């Protein structure tokens, strides 16, 4: 038996192993790229959602910092927009007088109810996501009137 006969039977086996390894590597890299693409897309959506939440909260904070009694009485509805990453955020706020303010219009038994001392503010931010679907963030808050006399009266009830 010739010492090279066993090598002749293995001609091309190494090449087939390399091709199969390259194919497996290509499939693995393709799967990793699909996962990374999905992660990056979700990260971008999360970043926009966070920006929208902050944008809504900024309006509530702005309304909380009114400087005069007239400003509190004259809160009004409105809309504005801002640019975000790859989209435009539209913010709409509605100011209303609730039927009863939380805890404020529910004085202890026997106490005289006090006039409304708060406003309800509902802020809605909308935008289109990367699929073209409309997304929404909505925050609702109560803003109390900052009148020292009324605040003292309220504290005296408790």
N, C-alpha and C positions, 0 to 999 in steps of 0.2 A: 504494500500500500504506500502510495506516495504521500509525503508529509504535506504537500500542498493540496491534496484532493479535498480535505475537509474545509479548507479556505474557499475553494471554488464553489462549494455548496452554500456558502454564506455570502457570496457576492450579492450586493444590493440590500442585504438585510439592514445594515447600518443606515442606509439612505431612507428606507421605509420607516425606521424608528425615528429618525430626525423629522420626517414629514409628519408623522403622527404626533410627535411632541409639539411641533409648531402649530398644528391644528388645535390641539388641546389648549395651548397657550393663547391662541387667537380667540377661542370661545371664552376662556376665562377673562381675558382683557375686555372683550365685548360686554360680558355680564357686569364687570366692575364699572365700566363706563356708563351703562344704563342706570346702575344704582347711584353713581355720583351725579348724573344728570337729574335724577329725581330728588336727591338730597338738596342740590343747589336750587331747584325750582321751589321746593317747600321752604327753604331758607328765605328766598326772596318773598314768598307769600307771607311768611311769618313777619318779616321786616315791615312789609306794607301794613299788615294788621296792627302791629305795634305802633306804627306812625299814625294810623287812623285813630286808635285808642287815645294816644297822646293828644291828637288834634281835637278830639271831642272833649277831653278833660281840660284842655287849655281854655276852651270857651266857658266851661263851668267855673273854672278858677277866675277868669276875667270878670264874669258876672258877680262873683263873690266879693270882688274888690271895689264895688261901687263906692263913691266918695260922699254922696249926699242922700238925704231922704228922698229928694225928687228923683234921683237916678234909680232908686229902688222901685219907686212907684211907676216909673216910665220904662221899665224893662219891656222890650218888644221882640217879636219874632224876627228871624233873619236867615240869610244864606250867604255863604262865601265858599271859595275854592282855594286849593293850594296844590302845587306840583309835588309828586312823590316819585319814588323810583319806578319808572316806566308806566305811570298812571297819574290821573288827577283825582284828588280827593275832594268831594263835595260835602260841605258841612251845613246842616240845617238845624236851627234851634227854635223851639217853641216854648214860650213862657206862658204859664197859666196860674190861676189861683185855685189851689186844690180845695175840695170840700172841707177838709180839715188838715191842718198841719200835723205831722207826727208829734205826739206828746204835748204840743203847745196848746192845742184847743181841747185838750182833755184834762182839765184841771182836776184836782182832788174833789171828791164829793162835797157839795155845799159851796164851792168857790164859784165866783162869777166867771163865766167864759170870757175870754179876752178876744178882741178882734183878730182877724187873720194877720199873722206876723211872718208869713213866708210865701214864697212863690215856688212853683214846681217848674223845673227846667228839664226839657227832654232834648238831647242833642243826638242827631243821627248823622253818621258819616257813611257815604257810599262811594264805591269805586268799582271798576271792572278789573277782574283778575286776568291772568295770562290766557285763560280759556275763553274770555269774553263774557263770563258770568258776572252778574252784579253781586257784590259782597257788601255787607252792612255791619256797622258797629253802632250800638245805641246805648247811651247812658242817660239815666234819669237821676236828678238830684233835687233836693229842697234847699233853697237859700233863705236863711232867716234874716229878718229885718234887724238891723243893728241899732236899735233905739235904746239908749241907756235907761230911760224911764220905764219903758215896757219891759225890758229885761229885768229891772229891779222888781217890778210888779210880779212878774212870773216867778222870780226867785222867792218872793214873799209868800207865794201860795204853797210852797213846799217847805 
